[in-house]
Amino acid sequence: FKPDPRFEEAKKLIRSGAFGSYDYNPLLDSLEGNTGYGRGDYFLVGHDFPSYIDAQSRVDEAYEDRRRWLKMSILSTAGSGKFSSDRTISQYAKEIWDIKGCPVP
């Protein structure tokens, strides 16, 4: 695996302090060293980075076209169906945990 130069630039920017004084060393170590499940970059963040950057570029491009962005946003919301955390918890309570809700007075 040869890291994408943009991945190396991103790590360099993180090290520069551009995002504040937070200690990012554990994060960077998990990408480069032998930490994090026994080896660096266990979740292949570096490998996936080019496709992430490419996808983000497409997002930026879509956002610049306000009409397109609005349409995409509406379709995305409409396509999410009946998902909600309340419905999900209620369904789990009923179908998995076999418990009844406690009404709030």
C-alpha positions as CSV (number, residue, x, y, z in Angstrom):
1,F,0.0,0.0,0.0
2,K,1.4,3.4,-1.0
3,P,-0.5,6.2,0.7
4,D,-2.2,8.8,-1.4
5,P,-0.2,12.1,-1.1
6,R,-3.4,13.9,0.0
7,F,-3.6,11.5,2.9
8,E,-0.1,12.4,3.9
9,E,-1.0,16.1,3.5
10,A,-4.1,15.6,5.8
11,K,-2.0,14.0,8.5
12,K,0.6,16.8,8.2
13,L,-2.1,19.4,8.6
14,I,-3.5,17.6,11.7
15,R,0.1,17.6,13.2
16,S,0.5,21.3,12.4
17,G,-2.0,22.3,15.1
18,A,-4.5,23.8,12.6
19,F,-7.4,22.1,14.4
20,G,-6.4,23.3,17.9
21,S,-4.2,22.0,20.7
22,Y,-6.0,18.7,21.1
23,D,-3.7,15.7,21.3
24,Y,-4.3,13.9,18.0
25,N,-1.3,11.5,18.5
26,P,-3.4,8.5,19.4
27,L,-5.4,9.0,16.2
28,L,-2.3,9.4,14.1
29,D,-0.6,6.4,15.8
30,S,-3.6,4.2,15.0
31,L,-3.1,5.1,11.3
32,E,0.7,4.7,11.3
33,G,2.0,2.7,14.2
34,N,1.3,-0.7,15.7
35,T,-1.6,0.5,17.9
36,G,-5.3,0.0,17.3
37,Y,-6.1,-3.7,17.1
38,G,-2.5,-4.6,16.9
39,R,-1.4,-2.8,13.7
40,G,-1.6,0.6,12.1
41,D,-4.6,1.6,10.0
42,Y,-6.6,-1.5,10.9
43,F,-9.7,0.0,9.3
44,L,-7.9,0.9,6.1
45,V,-8.6,4.6,6.4
46,G,-5.6,5.4,4.2
47,H,-6.7,2.9,1.6
48,D,-10.2,4.5,1.4
49,F,-9.0,8.1,1.6
50,P,-8.9,8.8,-2.2
51,S,-12.5,7.6,-2.7
52,Y,-13.6,9.7,0.3
53,I,-11.9,12.8,-1.2
54,D,-13.5,12.1,-4.5
55,A,-17.0,11.7,-3.0
56,Q,-16.5,14.9,-1.0
57,S,-15.7,16.7,-4.2
58,R,-18.9,15.5,-5.7
59,V,-20.8,16.7,-2.6
60,D,-19.1,20.1,-2.9
61,E,-20.1,20.3,-6.6
62,A,-23.7,19.3,-5.9
63,Y,-23.9,21.9,-3.1
64,E,-22.9,24.7,-5.4
65,D,-26.1,24.1,-7.5
66,R,-28.7,25.1,-4.9
67,R,-31.6,23.8,-7.0
68,R,-29.9,20.4,-7.4
69,W,-29.0,20.3,-3.7
70,L,-32.5,21.1,-2.6
71,K,-33.9,18.3,-4.8
72,M,-31.4,15.8,-3.6
73,S,-32.1,16.8,0.0
74,I,-35.9,16.4,-0.4
75,L,-35.5,13.0,-2.2
76,S,-33.1,11.8,0.5
77,T,-35.5,12.7,3.3
78,A,-38.4,11.2,1.4
79,G,-36.4,8.0,0.8
80,S,-35.6,7.6,4.5
81,G,-39.1,6.1,5.0
82,K,-40.5,5.9,8.5
83,F,-37.2,5.7,10.4
84,S,-37.1,7.5,13.6
85,S,-35.3,6.7,16.9
86,D,-38.7,6.8,18.7
87,R,-40.2,4.3,16.3
88,T,-37.1,2.1,16.4
89,I,-37.0,2.0,20.2
90,S,-40.7,1.3,20.4
91,Q,-40.3,-1.6,17.9
92,Y,-37.4,-3.0,19.8
93,A,-39.3,-2.8,23.1
94,K,-42.2,-4.7,21.5
95,E,-40.5,-7.2,19.2
96,I,-37.2,-7.9,20.9
97,W,-37.3,-7.0,24.6
98,D,-41.0,-7.9,25.0
99,I,-41.6,-4.9,27.3
100,K,-44.3,-2.3,27.5
101,G,-43.7,1.4,27.4
102,C,-44.1,3.6,30.5
103,P,-46.3,6.6,29.7
104,V,-45.1,9.9,30.9
105,P,-47.7,11.6,33.0
